[in-house]
Amino acid sequence: MIGNDVIDMMQSRQESNWQRKGFVEKLFTASEQLLISNTSDPETIVWLLWSMKEAAYKIYNRQTKIREFIPHKLACTIISKNEHHATGIVNCPDYTYYTKTTISKDSLHTIAVMHANHLDNVLEIEKKNIIKDENGIPFLTTSSNVLKDVSISHHGRFEKVVIIDHK
């Protein structure tokens, strides 16, 4: 299973004042809030953590068919980070998801998977041959009518459609 989230940094600056009262407390655990307050670049960390939560939530929703607002149940740990990439883990009750994020000045793009080795097999594809089930969960239909898990994310100027290529 796969999830992904893309954030248009310019649009986020225009539409989401992450510094307003209550925003960080509403979305992030105590340890995540500490991470945000102790960094020299809190804006990037806020959107990195949010993107990790969103990508992981897409897998959680696919697994459980439960739609709920649970940002505090999705606890993020950043394993490594430099100016262009980050890796992490998102823990949710009974589930662990592994994330990889590409960071640029214009966007953040996070991919989440259930098995860390699947991060090496992610492909970005065109948005075609996509159907959604009764829960709104997207699938890619192949030429042999096989359904494959696909994750779609769009924000502002960016759209990402990804699958795991099980070679």
C-alpha positions in Angstrom: 0.0 0.0 0.0 1.1 3.5 -0.7 0.2 7.1 0.2 1.6 10.4 -0.9 1.1 14.1 -0.2 2.4 17.1 -2.0 2.5 20.7 -0.6 2.8 23.8 -2.7 4.8 26.0 -0.3 3.7 29.2 -2.0 0.0 28.3 -1.6 0.6 27.2 2.0 2.0 30.6 2.8 -1.0 32.3 1.3 -3.7 30.1 2.8 -2.4 28.6 6.0 -1.0 30.7 8.8 0.7 27.9 10.7 1.8 30.5 13.3 -1.7 31.4 14.4 -2.8 30.5 17.9 -3.7 26.9 18.3 -2.6 25.6 14.8 0.4 23.7 15.9 -1.2 22.3 19.1 -4.2 21.1 17.1 -2.2 19.1 14.5 1.0 17.9 16.2 1.9 15.8 19.2 3.9 17.2 22.1 7.2 15.8 20.7 6.4 17.1 17.2 5.7 20.6 18.7 9.1 20.5 20.5 10.8 19.6 17.2 9.0 22.6 15.5 10.0 25.0 18.3 13.6 23.9 18.4 14.5 24.1 14.7 16.0 27.0 12.8 13.4 26.4 10.0 10.0 25.8 11.7 8.0 26.4 8.5 9.7 23.5 6.7 9.3 21.2 9.7 5.6 22.0 10.1 4.9 21.1 6.5 7.2 18.1 6.5 5.4 16.6 9.5 2.0 17.5 8.1 3.0 15.9 4.8 4.2 12.7 6.6 0.8 12.5 8.4 -1.2 13.0 5.3 0.7 10.4 3.2 0.5 7.9 6.1 -3.2 8.6 6.6 -4.0 7.7 3.0 -2.7 4.2 3.7 -4.5 4.0 7.1 -7.7 5.0 5.4 -7.2 2.4 2.6 -6.5 -0.3 5.3 -9.3 0.5 7.7 -11.9 2.3 5.5 -12.2 4.7 8.4 -12.4 8.4 7.6 -11.6 10.5 10.7 -9.5 13.5 11.7 -6.7 11.9 13.7 -3.5 14.1 13.4 -2.5 13.3 17.0 -2.8 9.6 16.4 -0.3 9.8 13.6 3.0 10.3 15.5 6.0 11.3 13.3 9.6 10.7 13.8 12.2 12.2 11.4 15.0 9.7 10.9 17.2 11.8 8.6 16.9 15.2 7.0 19.0 17.5 4.8 18.0 20.4 2.7 16.6 18.2 -0.1 15.4 15.0 1.5 14.0 13.5 4.7 13.1 10.0 5.8 10.8 9.2 8.7 8.4 6.9 10.4 4.8 7.5 11.2 3.3 5.4 14.0 -0.5 5.0 14.3 -2.2 2.6 16.7 -1.4 -0.9 15.3 0.4 0.4 12.2 3.9 1.8 11.2 4.5 3.6 8.0 7.8 4.6 6.4 8.2 7.9 4.6 10.5 9.6 2.2 10.2 13.3 1.4 11.7 15.4 -1.4 12.1 19.0 -0.3 12.5 22.0 -2.7 11.9 25.7 -2.3 8.6 25.3 -4.1 7.2 22.1 -2.7 7.4 19.1 -0.3 6.5 15.7 -1.6 6.2 12.8 0.8 5.6 9.1 0.0 4.5 6.7 2.7 4.6 2.9 2.5 4.1 -0.1 4.8 7.4 -1.7 4.2 10.6 0.4 4.2 12.1 -1.5 1.2 9.0 -0.4 -0.9 10.4 3.2 -0.9 12.9 2.1 -3.5 10.2 0.8 -5.9 7.9 3.9 -6.1 7.0 5.2 -9.5 5.4 8.5 -10.5 2.8 7.8 -13.2 0.4 9.8 -15.3 -3.1 10.3 -14.0 -5.0 7.9 -16.3 -6.9 4.6 -15.9 -7.8 5.6 -12.3 -11.0 4.4 -10.8 -12.3 4.9 -7.2 -14.2 2.4 -5.1 -17.3 3.1 -3.1 -15.1 4.6 -0.3 -13.4 7.0 -2.7 -10.1 5.1 -2.6 -8.3 5.2 -6.0 -6.9 2.3 -7.9 -5.0 2.0 -11.2 -6.6 -0.3 -13.7 -4.0 -2.2 -15.8 -4.5 -3.5 -19.4 -5.2 -6.9 -17.9 -7.9 -5.4 -15.6 -5.9 -5.9 -12.5 -6.4 -3.2 -9.8 -3.2 -1.7 -8.3 -3.0 0.6 -5.3 -2.3 4.2 -6.4 -2.1 7.4 -4.4 -3.1 10.8 -5.8 -2.2 14.1 -4.2 -2.6 17.7 -5.5 -2.1 21.1 -3.9 -1.7 24.4 -5.7 0.6 24.0 -8.7 1.5 20.4 -8.1 0.0 17.0 -8.6 1.6 13.6 -7.9 0.3 10.2 -8.8 2.4 7.2 -7.4 2.4 3.5 -7.3 4.7 0.8 -6.0 6.3 -1.2 -8.8 6.5 -4.8 -7.6 8.8 -5.9 -10.4 
